Amino acid sequence: MPVTLLITVFVMVGLVVFGISLGVCVHSSPLLKRGVRTSAVCVNVGQVAAGSMLLLEYTPPGGPARQYTVGPFVFPPVQVGGRLNVIYDPKRPQEVSLPERLPQSTRGLVIGMAVSGAVLAACTLRIVLAVRG
């Protein structure tokens, strides 16, 4: 395998890992730090190709009711009228997740971002050195 193709593969993998880690970290970090647990009621169950989607409704204290779509589920955990626990960010109540879909901490995500960033930096350095010499 030529070196340029190998570097390209490393760059692509590094960008994907960095992007996914960053996205999950940005979404999860506020919920892990200041998230509030509450109960949400299932108001609708819809079908998509991959399974069932649930429309959940919860009401933050002093705020209007909010809705959150979650899924797909092969076997939905509740039906219409059933309740599920959710975690929402009191500063941004539209940011919500099921507790089991959050990482235990963001440490692994930060490590993933650091490793993929180092791979990207090494590949960039290799490319710059190849262009100069």
Backbone as JSON, one array per atom type, in Angstrom:
{
  "sequence": "MPVTLLITVFVMVGLVVFGISLGVCVHSSPLLKRGVRTSAVCVNVGQVAAGSMLLLEYTPPGGPARQYTVGPFVFPPVQVGGRLNVIYDPKRPQEVSLPERLPQSTRGLVIGMAVSGAVLAACTLRIVLAVRG",
  "N": [[0.84, -1.17, 0.0], [0.7, 2.15, -0.95], [2.41, 4.9, 0.64], [1.12, 7.4, 0.65], [-1.58, 6.71, 0.34], [-2.0, 5.27, 2.68], [-1.58, 7.29, 4.58], [-3.73, 8.95, 3.92], [-5.87, 7.27, 4.62], [-5.45, 7.12, 7.41], [-5.87, 9.82, 8.05], [-8.59, 10.13, 7.35], [-9.83, 8.25, 9.09], [-9.0, 9.32, 11.53], [-10.28, 11.85, 11.44], [-12.99, 11.06, 11.46], [-13.19, 9.66, 13.94], [-12.47, 11.74, 15.7], [-14.49, 13.64, 15.14], [-16.88, 12.24, 15.84], [-16.37, 11.7, 18.57], [-16.14, 14.33, 19.55], [-18.73, 15.33, 19.02], [-20.38, 13.64, 20.62], [-19.31, 14.24, 23.12], [-19.85, 17.01, 23.38], [-22.64, 16.95, 23.41], [-23.17, 15.24, 25.6], [-21.73, 16.15, 27.87], [-22.9, 18.52, 29.28], [-25.27, 17.31, 30.19], [-24.3, 15.29, 31.84], [-23.02, 16.8, 33.8], [-24.91, 18.67, 34.92], [-27.38, 17.56, 34.62], [-30.87, 16.83, 35.02], [-32.96, 14.43, 36.34], [-36.07, 13.17, 35.25], [-39.46, 12.09, 34.79], [-40.89, 10.92, 31.8], [-43.68, 10.8, 29.62], [-44.9, 8.51, 27.23], [-46.21, 9.6, 24.27], [-46.7, 8.92, 21.69], [-46.18, 6.31, 19.3], [-44.24, 5.53, 16.63], [-43.47, 4.04, 13.43], [-40.51, 3.16, 11.76], [-38.15, 2.14, 9.24], [-36.08, 0.88, 10.67], [-37.22, 0.19, 13.1], [-39.2, 0.96, 16.02], [-40.12, 4.28, 16.86], [-40.24, 6.48, 19.6], [-42.27, 9.05, 20.86], [-41.74, 11.16, 23.37], [-42.94, 12.99, 26.19], [-42.19, 15.54, 28.47], [-42.16, 17.68, 31.36], [-40.38, 20.36, 32.34], [-39.73, 21.89, 35.56], [-41.66, 24.78, 36.04], [-41.72, 25.34, 33.35], [-42.79, 25.04, 29.88], [-44.37, 22.08, 28.5], [-42.26, 19.69, 26.97], [-41.18, 17.91, 24.05], [-39.65, 14.88, 22.97], [-38.03, 12.83, 20.73], [-37.15, 9.47, 20.49], [-35.23, 6.59, 19.65], [-34.29, 4.28, 17.06], [-36.21, 1.47, 18.27], [-36.13, -2.04, 18.45], [-37.72, -3.57, 20.08], [-39.92, -1.72, 21.65], [-39.54, -0.04, 24.79], [-41.74, 0.95, 26.16], [-45.28, 1.58, 25.72], [-47.81, 3.75, 24.28], [-48.73, 6.05, 26.72], [-47.17, 4.89, 28.66], [-44.33, 5.28, 30.9], [-41.02, 6.68, 30.91], [-37.73, 7.22, 32.22], [-35.93, 10.24, 31.81], [-33.13, 12.42, 31.18], [-32.56, 15.83, 31.43], [-31.16, 19.02, 30.48], [-31.2, 21.66, 32.64], [-30.58, 24.29, 31.94], [-30.85, 24.31, 29.22], [-33.51, 23.06, 28.29], [-34.32, 21.63, 26.04], [-32.32, 19.91, 25.44], [-31.96, 16.64, 25.88], [-31.88, 13.24, 27.05], [-32.02, 9.65, 27.16], [-31.15, 8.05, 30.18], [-29.58, 5.67, 29.96], [-28.37, 5.98, 27.55], [-26.34, 7.75, 27.79], [-22.83, 8.32, 28.21], [-20.8, 7.02, 30.93], [-18.88, 8.77, 31.8], [-17.04, 11.57, 30.44], [-14.41, 11.05, 30.0], [-13.29, 8.95, 28.39], [-14.1, 9.84, 25.89], [-12.67, 12.23, 25.65], [-10.09, 11.22, 25.67], [-10.2, 9.75, 23.28], [-10.52, 11.89, 21.48], [-8.06, 13.19, 21.87], [-6.18, 11.23, 21.06], [-6.96, 10.81, 18.36], [-6.57, 13.4, 17.44], [-3.79, 13.6, 17.75], [-2.98, 11.69, 15.87], [-3.93, 12.94, 13.54], [-2.31, 15.25, 13.6], [0.24, 14.12, 13.32], [0.0, 12.98, 10.77], [-0.44, 15.27, 9.26], [2.03, 16.57, 9.65], [3.69, 14.7, 8.39], [2.76, 14.92, 5.75], [3.41, 17.61, 5.19], [6.21, 17.51, 5.42], [6.75, 15.76, 3.31], [5.94, 17.27, 1.12], [7.75, 19.4, 1.2], [10.2, 18.14, 0.9]],
  "CA": [[0.0, 0.0, 0.0], [1.52, 3.35, -0.99], [2.41, 5.7, 1.85], [0.11, 8.46, 0.57], [-2.89, 6.1, 0.58], [-2.03, 4.95, 4.1], [-1.77, 8.56, 5.3], [-5.1, 9.37, 3.65], [-6.75, 6.43, 5.44], [-5.3, 7.58, 8.79], [-6.52, 11.12, 8.17], [-10.04, 9.92, 7.32], [-10.22, 7.59, 10.34], [-8.79, 10.31, 12.59], [-11.34, 12.85, 11.38], [-14.25, 10.43, 11.88], [-13.14, 9.42, 15.4], [-12.48, 13.05, 16.37], [-15.82, 14.23, 14.98], [-17.86, 11.5, 16.65], [-16.04, 11.95, 19.98], [-16.48, 15.71, 19.86], [-20.18, 15.46, 19.03], [-20.92, 12.97, 21.81], [-18.85, 14.98, 24.29], [-20.58, 18.28, 23.45], [-24.02, 16.65, 23.79], [-23.25, 14.54, 26.88], [-21.09, 16.82, 28.99], [-23.83, 19.27, 30.13], [-26.22, 16.4, 30.82], [-23.6, 14.59, 32.92], [-22.66, 17.75, 34.85], [-26.03, 19.32, 35.61], [-28.62, 16.95, 34.17], [-31.94, 16.58, 35.99], [-33.78, 13.27, 35.97], [-37.51, 13.32, 35.38], [-40.23, 11.04, 34.12], [-41.54, 11.36, 30.56], [-44.76, 9.91, 29.2], [-44.91, 8.21, 25.79], [-47.45, 10.13, 23.68], [-46.92, 8.35, 20.35], [-45.22, 5.31, 18.83], [-44.22, 5.51, 15.17], [-42.65, 2.99, 12.83], [-39.55, 3.46, 10.7], [-37.57, 0.89, 8.72], [-35.21, 0.24, 11.66], [-37.95, -0.19, 14.31], [-40.19, 1.89, 16.56], [-39.67, 5.55, 17.42], [-41.13, 6.93, 20.65], [-42.38, 10.48, 21.13], [-41.88, 11.31, 24.81], [-43.24, 14.35, 26.64], [-41.83, 15.81, 29.85], [-42.37, 19.08, 31.7], [-39.43, 20.9, 33.32], [-40.4, 22.77, 36.53], [-41.84, 26.17, 35.63], [-41.6, 25.5, 31.91], [-43.81, 24.34, 29.1], [-44.1, 20.68, 28.17], [-41.31, 19.49, 25.87], [-41.26, 16.59, 23.45], [-38.36, 14.3, 22.61], [-38.16, 11.59, 19.97], [-36.06, 8.55, 20.78], [-35.35, 5.31, 18.96], [-35.32, 3.25, 16.93], [-36.2, 0.3, 19.13], [-36.7, -3.26, 17.89], [-38.79, -3.83, 21.04], [-40.06, -0.49, 22.43], [-39.63, -0.3, 26.23], [-43.07, 1.34, 26.63], [-46.28, 1.91, 24.72], [-48.45, 5.04, 24.55], [-49.19, 6.16, 28.11], [-46.12, 4.39, 29.55], [-43.37, 6.28, 31.34], [-39.58, 6.4, 30.88], [-36.91, 8.26, 32.81], [-35.06, 11.01, 30.92], [-32.28, 13.44, 31.81], [-32.52, 17.04, 30.61], [-30.31, 20.11, 30.94], [-32.1, 22.74, 33.07], [-30.26, 25.54, 31.23], [-31.34, 24.12, 27.85], [-34.4, 21.91, 28.46], [-34.49, 20.84, 24.81], [-31.25, 18.91, 25.44], [-32.48, 15.55, 26.71], [-31.42, 11.91, 26.65], [-32.3, 8.55, 28.07], [-29.94, 7.85, 31.01], [-28.73, 4.57, 29.5], [-27.68, 6.37, 26.3], [-25.24, 8.66, 28.12], [-21.63, 7.65, 28.74], [-20.62, 7.19, 32.37], [-18.09, 10.01, 31.93], [-16.51, 12.01, 29.15], [-12.96, 10.78, 29.97], [-12.97, 8.15, 27.21], [-14.29, 10.69, 24.71], [-11.55, 13.17, 25.59], [-8.92, 10.42, 25.25], [-10.39, 9.49, 21.86], [-10.23, 13.12, 20.74], [-6.62, 13.45, 21.95], [-5.46, 10.26, 20.22], [-7.23, 11.09, 16.95], [-5.9, 14.66, 17.14], [-2.36, 13.31, 17.58], [-2.84, 11.02, 14.57], [-4.09, 13.98, 12.51], [-1.12, 16.11, 13.62], [1.36, 13.34, 12.76], [-0.23, 12.86, 9.33], [-0.22, 16.6, 8.69], [3.47, 16.77, 9.64], [4.24, 13.83, 7.34], [2.42, 15.52, 4.46], [4.21, 18.84, 5.03], [7.59, 17.11, 5.16], [6.8, 15.16, 1.99], [5.82, 18.35, 0.13], [8.98, 20.19, 1.23], [11.41, 17.43, 0.55]],
  "C": [[0.89, 1.24, 0.0], [1.34, 4.18, 0.28], [1.32, 6.77, 1.81], [-1.3, 7.91, 0.81], [-3.05, 5.77, 2.06], [-2.26, 6.21, 4.93], [-3.2, 9.06, 5.11], [-6.09, 8.57, 4.5], [-6.66, 6.87, 6.9], [-5.99, 8.92, 9.02], [-8.04, 10.94, 8.22], [-10.52, 9.28, 8.63], [-10.08, 8.57, 11.51], [-9.89, 11.36, 12.62], [-12.68, 12.28, 11.85], [-14.27, 10.23, 13.39], [-13.2, 10.74, 16.15], [-13.87, 13.66, 16.31], [-16.88, 13.55, 15.83], [-17.61, 11.77, 18.14], [-16.44, 13.36, 20.4], [-18.0, 15.89, 19.96], [-20.81, 14.84, 20.27], [-20.53, 13.74, 23.07], [-19.63, 16.28, 24.46], [-22.02, 18.03, 23.9], [-24.1, 16.1, 25.22], [-22.74, 15.33, 28.07], [-22.06, 17.64, 29.84], [-24.83, 18.37, 30.84], [-25.58, 15.63, 31.97], [-23.32, 15.53, 34.09], [-23.87, 18.26, 35.63], [-27.39, 18.74, 35.23], [-29.59, 16.67, 35.31], [-32.76, 15.4, 35.47], [-35.25, 13.6, 36.18], [-38.18, 12.18, 34.62], [-40.92, 11.64, 32.9], [-42.6, 10.33, 30.19], [-44.67, 9.72, 27.68], [-46.25, 8.67, 25.23], [-47.71, 9.58, 22.28], [-45.82, 7.33, 20.07], [-45.34, 5.28, 17.31], [-43.29, 4.43, 14.67], [-41.75, 3.58, 11.75], [-38.94, 2.13, 10.28], [-36.78, 0.14, 9.79], [-35.94, -0.18, 12.94], [-38.95, 0.87, 14.71], [-39.51, 3.13, 17.13], [-40.71, 5.97, 18.46], [-41.12, 8.44, 20.73], [-42.7, 10.61, 22.61], [-42.18, 12.77, 25.14], [-42.9, 14.47, 28.12], [-42.0, 17.3, 30.09], [-41.34, 19.51, 32.73], [-40.18, 21.81, 34.31], [-40.47, 24.22, 36.02], [-41.79, 26.39, 34.13], [-42.72, 24.8, 31.18], [-43.4, 22.88, 28.87], [-43.17, 20.63, 26.96], [-41.5, 18.08, 25.32], [-39.88, 16.18, 22.94], [-38.62, 12.99, 21.89], [-36.93, 10.73, 20.21], [-36.31, 7.23, 20.05], [-34.25, 5.21, 17.93], [-35.11, 2.11, 17.92], [-36.78, -0.89, 18.36], [-37.9, -3.65, 18.75], [-38.92, -2.58, 21.91], [-40.22, -0.79, 23.92], [-40.98, 0.08, 26.83], [-43.99, 1.54, 25.43], [-46.88, 3.27, 25.07], [-49.04, 5.01, 25.97], [-48.16, 5.67, 29.11], [-45.12, 5.5, 29.87], [-41.93, 5.76, 31.25], [-38.87, 7.53, 31.6], [-36.06, 8.92, 31.73], [-34.21, 11.94, 31.78], [-32.27, 14.64, 30.88], [-31.61, 18.07, 31.27], [-31.21, 21.26, 31.36], [-31.81, 24.08, 32.39], [-30.76, 25.5, 29.79], [-32.25, 22.9, 27.85], [-34.66, 21.09, 27.2], [-33.4, 19.79, 24.67], [-31.65, 17.81, 26.42], [-31.97, 14.22, 26.17], [-31.99, 10.89, 27.61], [-31.04, 8.3, 28.88], [-29.02, 6.77, 30.48], [-28.0, 4.89, 28.2], [-26.55, 7.36, 26.54], [-24.02, 7.85, 28.56], [-21.54, 7.88, 30.24], [-19.81, 8.45, 32.68], [-17.6, 10.39, 30.54], [-15.01, 11.72, 29.02], [-12.56, 10.0, 28.71], [-13.1, 8.96, 25.93], [-13.12, 11.65, 24.54], [-10.27, 12.43, 25.16], [-9.01, 10.12, 23.76], [-10.08, 10.71, 21.01], [-8.73, 13.42, 20.74], [-5.83, 12.51, 21.04], [-5.7, 10.56, 18.74], [-6.61, 12.42, 16.54], [-4.41, 14.47, 16.93], [-2.1, 12.61, 16.25], [-2.95, 12.04, 13.44], [-2.86, 14.88, 12.43], [0.08, 15.39, 13.0], [1.22, 13.21, 11.25], [0.01, 14.19, 8.63], [1.28, 16.89, 8.59], [4.13, 15.94, 8.54], [3.99, 14.4, 5.96], [3.26, 16.75, 4.19], [5.66, 18.49, 4.73], [7.75, 16.51, 3.77], [6.74, 16.23, 0.9], [7.11, 19.17, 0.06], [10.17, 19.43, 0.68], [11.2, 16.47, -0.53]]
}
